[in-house]
């Protein structure tokens, strides 16, 4: 009988020391969530970072297939999961694309029995410009007279103001956006997703023919969050 009691005690101790991840312990996992906001109509891709108040934060116990619990951050972006057993935990919160698509941002931490572990800061993103890039370029002009000769004794080349520029996907026939150049000849297309594009504008021919022709350049946006400089568009203008 004595041996049986000893065996039972050993089994209980072994079981207590090998609890799986989850609730029932004295450990905790805590951390802070920051929100990176990508505002619209910001042509230098400036972002605003602040602590994410009232953001949903989720926890996965061990290698579970689904999240096991969730909490909401306070006004300082702080969260805490209490009463956890020793083990490995995955913490995540969601970034939100302009389309509404959610993207999980994860951090993993391992804690010992009774330990409070602090997770690396989690940065989530939102805003109409999140996940996109900007295409910028310049339109330059050569000014010609009615005979097709460059204008003498005047400025014969320079920036083009108020020139209409178009943007289309390389795989499509029609443009999906257009804009106009500023006084410095610069144009910009915002909220562009990664891909292959063409920028184009119209020009008269070098001999002064009024029939316009297309001047186009290929542009590749390789990743989100970059400002892509398009090759210069050179046109002829008849004053």
N, C-alpha and C positions, 0 to 999 in steps of 0.2 A: 504493500500500500504506500509506503514511504517513497519508494522509487516512482510510483505512479504520480504522486504529487509533484515530485521533482521534475518529472517529464512534462507535466502540464504547465508548470511555472516556466520551464525553458521554452516551451512552444509559445506561451503568451508573450514572453520577452522577445522572442524572435519575430513574432508577428508585429509587435509594437515598433520594432526597429526597422521593419520593412513595409511600412505603410506606403501606399501609392500616392502620387500627387493628388492634391485635392484638399477639401476642407476637413477639419478635425484636429489640426495641429495648432502650434503656437507661433508659427512663422507668419510673415507678411511680405507683400511685394508692393512697392510704391514708386511713383515717378511723376513727371510733368509732361504735359502735351502742349506744343506750340503750334499756332496756326500761321502759315505763310500765305498771305493774301496777294493775288496777282490781279491788280486793277485793270480795267479796260482803258483804252486810249492813253497808254503810257508807252511812249516810243523808245524808252531806254530800258524797258523790261524791269523797272524798279518794282520791288516787292515790299510789303509791310509785314513784319513779324511781331506777333503778340501772343500772350498766353491764351490758350484755348479754353474759354469758360464754357461749362455745360456741354462738353464734348463726351460722346459715348466711348468708353474704353472697354475692351473685351479681353478675357483671359482663357487660355487653353491649358488644361492640365496634362502634362506629359506629352504623349504622342496621340492624344485624342483627336478624332477626325473633325470635331466641331468645338465651338467655343462653349465653355462651361458656366461662365458667369459674366456679368458686365456691371460697370459702375459709371457714374457721371462725374466729370471733373468739377472742382469748385471754381470760384472766380479767378483763382491764380493758376488754373490749369492743372491742379494737383489731384491725384487719385491714389487710392490705396485698397488693396485686396487683403483681408485679414484672415486669421485662423487657418493658415495653410500648413500642410505637411511639408517635410523636406522633399526636394526634387527640382525638376526643371519645368519652367512655365514660359509660355509665349504670350506676350502682351501685344495688342494691336488696336489701332484706330484707323479711321477712313479719311483719305483725301477724296475730294469731289471734283470731277471734271465739269466743264460748262454744260456738257450733254446730260449730266446727272449720273454718269458712271462713277461707281465707287472703287477706290483702289486702296487695299489694305497696306498700312505701314506697320511693320512688325519689329519687335525686339524680344530676345530670349534671355532668360536669367535662370541661374541655379542657386537655390538657397539651402542652407543647412537647417537642422532642427532648431526651432526657436529663433531663427535669424530673420531680420527685416532687411530685405534686399532692395536696393534702389536701381531701377531700370534706367538705361541710357535714355536721354530725352527723345521723345517722339515728335517729329515734325510732320504735320499734315498740311495739305495745300487746298486752296479753293480760289474762286475768282474767274471772271470771264476769259482772262488771258492764260489761265493755267493749262499747261500741256501744249502750248503753241509757241510759235516763233514769229519773227518779223522779217520781212523782205524789204530792204531799202535800196535805192539806187538814184542815179542822176541822169538827167537828160541834157545833152549838150547840142548846140545848133551851129550850123554854118549858114550865114545869111547870104542870099544870092539875089542878083537883080533879074530883070525880065529876060535877059539874054542868056542866062545861065552862068554869068561871070560873077565871081565874088565881088561884093561891094567894095569899091576903093575908098580909101581915106576915112573909113569908119570901122567900128568894131566888126570883124567878120566872123567871130565865133564867141560863144559864151553860153551861160546857162539859159534854159528855157523856162519861162514863167507860165503857169496855168496850162501846161501841156497835159493832155489826157493820156493816161497810161493804163493798160489793161493787164489782168492776170488770169491765166488759165492753167489747168492741169495739163501736163504733157500728153496724157493719154486721151484727152478730150478735145473736141473741135471748138467749142464755144467758151468764152471767158466767163468767170463767175464773179469777178469783182473789178472795179476800176476806181481810179483816183486821179488827182491833178497835182502837178508839181508846184512847189512854193517858189518864192522869189530867188532862192538859191539853186533852183533846178532839182531839188530833192523831192522824191516821192517815197511813200512807205505803205506797205500792206501789213496789217496787224492780224493776230489770231490765225496764223497759218500753221497747219499741221505738217509734220515731216512728209516729204514726198518730192516728186519731180514736177517742176513748173516752167512756164514760159511767161516772161514779161514782154509786152510789145506796145508800140505806139505807131503813129502814122507820120509820113513825111512826103514832101513833094520830091520829084526827081531832081538830079543835079542840074539839068538844063532848064529848070523852072517850070516844068510841066505841072499843071494844076492837079493832075490825076494822082491821088496819094498811093503810096505803097507802104507795106508793113516793114517795120524795123523790130526785130525780136531777138531776145537772148534767153538762153536756158539757165535755170537756177535750181540748185539742189538744196533742200532743207533736210539735213541729215538727222537732226534731233530737236526735241522741244527745248525751249528756253534759250535760243540763240538768235542773234541779229545777223542775218545773212546779207552780205553786200552783193548786189547784182551787178553784172558788167554794165558799163555805161551805154546808154542808148544815144546814138548820134543821128541827128536828123538834119534835113535842109529846110530852111524857111524862106519864103519869098515875102518880103515886107510889103 
